């Protein structure tokens, strides 16, 4: 069991949740305020996507990231900023008779074109989605090839940003071990183990333990599961020696029929951690534990 726990809050994501929750953060001000509230509730790290303010859809607009980061850094609340670099991997395969007639929502760019906001803003952490997989029903494939991952990991390493290694299935973890062997990931590596996303690794405790058992010695890891499994897997992560991620990116509800805020989800996770007899770490302790370079 981990007795010193870091809580990450994933405040908005890029999924189609705007119409399913009355207060999903959409504008840069809303996203930044949600991150600050989460930090005040006990999150040492905030994981941020941005959305098009007009449509609510996920975006790669550097100006939106710039405003979110500036608002957080200009606040009086210290928190570790973790920016996604996963946008730009969406490939919608065309119909069977013409699979290369890609769908209009395809947003597929190369590894370096997923990083301009990281290049400019230099967050302490950025995510790195460590493999391709079928993303939900339909014909959406998330694309992150070995060549893309090597190029992206190398550039993130050059920038001095800590990559959070997003693991959606066991093959993704196998490839990150190769990246470590090739010198493209610095010690200590930071893994984010993701469960319950169709069609990645299911939210199964046995699979979670098997994944943790594959991690290299000295690695740090956080784990989460989506929807109603969020809090149960927060507790399970702590039991297996890891840290905790919660937030509206992964779960919209505090209880059945009751919408949550990011701060409420962090407060609940913090209570669970403390009732288990563990201590929740602040941002400075998180920086020391994960080997982060403070920015801003």
C-alpha positions in Angstrom: 0.0 0.0 0.0 1.1 3.5 -0.7 1.1 5.7 2.4 1.9 9.0 0.6 -0.6 9.7 -2.2 -0.7 12.2 -5.0 -4.1 13.1 -6.4 -4.5 14.2 -10.0 -7.6 15.9 -11.3 -8.5 15.5 -15.0 -10.8 18.5 -15.2 -12.5 18.3 -18.6 -11.1 15.9 -21.2 -12.1 16.1 -24.9 -15.0 13.7 -24.9 -18.6 14.3 -25.9 -19.7 15.2 -22.3 -20.8 18.8 -22.7 -24.5 17.9 -23.3 -24.4 15.2 -20.6 -23.4 17.5 -17.6 -24.6 21.0 -16.9 -21.2 22.4 -15.8 -18.5 20.7 -17.9 -15.7 23.3 -18.1 -15.5 24.6 -21.7 -13.9 28.0 -21.8 -10.4 28.7 -20.7 -11.6 30.6 -17.7 -13.9 27.7 -16.7 -11.2 25.1 -17.1 -8.6 27.2 -15.2 -11.1 27.9 -12.4 -12.0 24.2 -12.2 -8.3 23.3 -11.9 -7.7 25.9 -9.2 -10.8 24.6 -7.2 -9.5 21.1 -7.6 -6.1 22.1 -6.3 -7.7 23.8 -3.3 -9.6 20.6 -2.6 -6.4 18.6 -2.5 -5.2 17.8 -6.0 -1.5 18.3 -6.4 -1.7 17.9 -10.2 -4.3 19.1 -12.7 -4.5 17.4 -16.1 -5.9 19.8 -18.7 -7.4 19.6 -22.2 -8.9 22.6 -23.9 -12.2 22.9 -25.8 -13.5 25.1 -28.5 -15.6 27.7 -26.6 -18.1 27.8 -29.4 -18.7 24.1 -29.9 -17.4 22.5 -26.7 -15.4 20.0 -28.8 -11.8 19.1 -27.9 -9.2 21.4 -29.5 -5.5 21.7 -30.2 -5.5 25.6 -30.2 -2.4 26.8 -28.6 -4.0 30.1 -27.7 -6.6 28.3 -25.5 -3.9 26.4 -23.7 -1.9 29.6 -23.2 -4.9 31.3 -21.5 -5.6 28.3 -19.3 -2.0 28.0 -18.2 -1.6 31.7 -17.6 -4.8 31.8 -15.4 -3.5 28.9 -13.3 0.0 30.2 -13.0 -1.2 33.8 -12.2 -3.5 32.5 -9.4 -2.4 32.2 -5.8 -2.8 28.5 -5.8 0.2 26.3 -6.4 -0.5 23.2 -8.5 1.5 21.0 -10.9 0.2 21.5 -14.5 -0.1 18.5 -16.7 -1.2 19.2 -20.3 -2.5 16.6 -22.7 -0.6 15.9 -25.9 -3.0 13.3 -27.0 -5.0 15.4 -29.4 -4.3 14.9 -33.1 -4.6 11.1 -33.1 -8.2 10.6 -34.2 -8.7 8.6 -37.4 -12.2 7.8 -38.5 -12.1 4.9 -40.9 -14.4 5.2 -43.9 -17.1 2.6 -44.8 -16.2 -0.9 -45.7 -16.4 -0.3 -49.5 -14.0 2.7 -49.1 -12.1 2.6 -45.8 -9.6 5.3 -46.9 -12.5 7.8 -47.2 -11.8 9.1 -43.7 -14.5 10.7 -41.7 -14.9 14.5 -41.4 -14.0 14.4 -37.7 -10.6 12.9 -38.4 -7.8 14.9 -36.8 -4.6 13.0 -37.5 -1.2 14.8 -37.3 2.3 13.7 -36.6 4.1 13.5 -33.3 5.6 17.0 -33.2 2.4 18.6 -34.4 0.8 17.3 -31.2 3.3 19.3 -29.1 3.3 23.0 -30.0 1.5 24.0 -26.7 4.0 21.9 -24.8 6.9 23.5 -26.7 5.7 27.0 -25.8 4.3 26.6 -22.3 6.6 24.0 -20.8 4.3 22.4 -18.3 5.8 20.2 -15.7 4.1 17.1 -17.1 2.5 16.3 -20.5 0.7 13.1 -21.4 2.0 10.6 -24.0 -0.5 8.1 -25.3 1.6 5.0 -25.7 -0.1 3.0 -28.4 -2.9 2.8 -31.0 -6.3 1.2 -30.2 -9.9 1.0 -31.2 -11.6 3.8 -29.3 -15.2 2.9 -28.5 -17.8 1.8 -31.0 -17.9 2.7 -34.6 -14.8 3.3 -36.7 -12.6 5.6 -34.6 -9.0 4.4 -34.2 -6.7 6.4 -31.9 -3.3 6.4 -33.7 0.0 6.5 -31.9 2.6 4.4 -33.8 6.0 3.3 -32.6 7.7 5.8 -34.9 5.4 8.6 -33.6 6.1 7.6 -30.0 9.8 7.6 -30.4 9.8 11.0 -32.0 7.4 12.5 -29.5 9.2 11.0 -26.5 12.6 12.3 -27.8 11.2 15.8 -28.1 9.5 15.8 -24.7 12.8 14.6 -23.2 14.7 17.5 -24.9 12.2 20.0 -23.5 12.7 18.7 -19.9 9.0 17.9 -19.5 8.0 14.8 -17.6 6.0 12.5 -19.9 3.0 10.9 -18.2 2.8 7.5 -20.0 -0.8 6.7 -20.8 -1.3 3.0 -20.8 -4.6 1.8 -22.2 -3.6 -1.9 -22.7 -0.8 -4.3 -21.9 0.9 -3.8 -25.3 1.3 -0.1 -24.6 3.2 -0.9 -21.5 5.4 -3.4 -23.3 6.4 -0.7 -25.8 7.2 1.9 -23.1 9.6 -0.6 -21.6 11.4 -0.5 -25.0 11.4 3.3 -24.9 13.1 3.1 -21.5 15.7 0.7 -22.8 16.4 3.0 -25.7 17.0 5.9 -23.4 14.0 7.9 -24.5 12.4 8.1 -21.1 14.2 9.4 -18.0 14.1 8.0 -14.5 11.8 7.8 -12.7 9.2 7.0 -15.3 5.6 8.1 -14.6 2.8 5.8 -15.7 -0.9 6.5 -16.0 -2.8 3.2 -16.0 -6.2 3.6 -17.7 -9.0 1.1 -17.3 -12.5 0.8 -18.6 -12.2 2.8 -21.8 -13.7 0.8 -24.7 -11.8 -1.0 -26.1 -8.7 -0.8 -23.9 -8.0 -2.7 -20.7 -11.3 -3.4 -18.9 -11.9 -2.2 -15.3 -10.9 -5.5 -13.7 -8.9 -5.7 -10.5 -6.9 -8.7 -11.7 -5.9 -7.0 -14.9 -4.9 -3.9 -12.9 -2.6 -5.9 -10.6 -1.1 -7.8 -13.6 -0.3 -4.4 -15.2 1.2 -3.0 -12.0 3.4 -6.2 -11.8 4.8 -5.4 -15.2 6.0 -1.9 -14.2 9.8 -1.4 -14.0 11.4 -1.1 -10.6 11.3 2.5 -9.3 8.5 3.6 -11.5 5.7 5.9 -10.3 2.2 5.2 -11.3 -1.3 6.6 -11.1 -4.4 4.6 -12.0 -8.0 5.3 -12.8 -11.1 3.7 -14.1 -14.0 5.6 -15.7 -17.6 6.2 -14.6 -18.9 4.4 -11.5 -15.6 2.6 -11.0 -13.7 5.8 -10.4 -13.5 5.8 -6.6 -13.2 2.0 -6.3 -10.1 2.1 -8.5 -8.7 5.1 -6.6 -8.7 2.9 -3.5 -7.3 -0.1 -5.4 -4.5 2.0 -6.9 -3.4 3.1 -3.4 -3.5 -0.5 -2.2 -1.3 -1.6 -5.1 1.2 1.2 -4.3 0.1 3.9 -6.7 -1.5 7.3 -6.8 -5.0 8.5 -7.7 -6.7 10.3 -10.6 -10.3 11.6 -10.5 -12.2 14.3 -12.4 -14.9 15.1 -14.8 -12.8 13.7 -17.8 -13.5 10.2 -16.4 -16.7 10.4 -14.4 -19.6 12.9 -14.3 -21.4 11.8 -11.1 -20.9 12.1 -7.4 -23.6 9.4 -6.9 -26.4 8.0 -9.0 -28.2 11.0 -10.6 -26.1 13.6 -8.8 -23.7 15.5 -11.0 -20.3 16.1 -9.5 -17.8 19.0 -9.7 -14.1 18.4 -10.0 -13.5 19.7 -6.5 -16.2 17.4 -5.1 -14.5 14.4 -6.8 -11.1 15.4 -5.4 -12.6 15.9 -1.9 -14.1 12.4 -2.0 -10.9 10.8 -3.2 -9.0 12.6 -0.5 -11.4 11.3 2.1 -11.0 7.8 0.8 -7.2 8.0 0.9 -7.2 9.4 4.4 -9.7 6.9 5.7 -7.3 4.2 4.4 -4.6 5.7 6.7 -2.6 7.3 3.9 -1.5 10.9 3.6 -2.3 13.2 0.6 0.8 15.0 -0.8 0.9 18.7 -1.9 2.4 20.0 -5.2 5.9 20.5 -3.8 6.0 17.0 -2.5 4.6 15.7 -5.8 7.4 17.5 -7.7 10.0 15.8 -5.5 8.4 12.4 -5.8 8.0 12.5 -9.5 11.2 14.3 -10.4 9.6 17.4 -11.8 11.0 20.8 -12.8 8.9 23.6 -11.5 7.7 26.0 -14.1 6.0 29.4 -14.1 
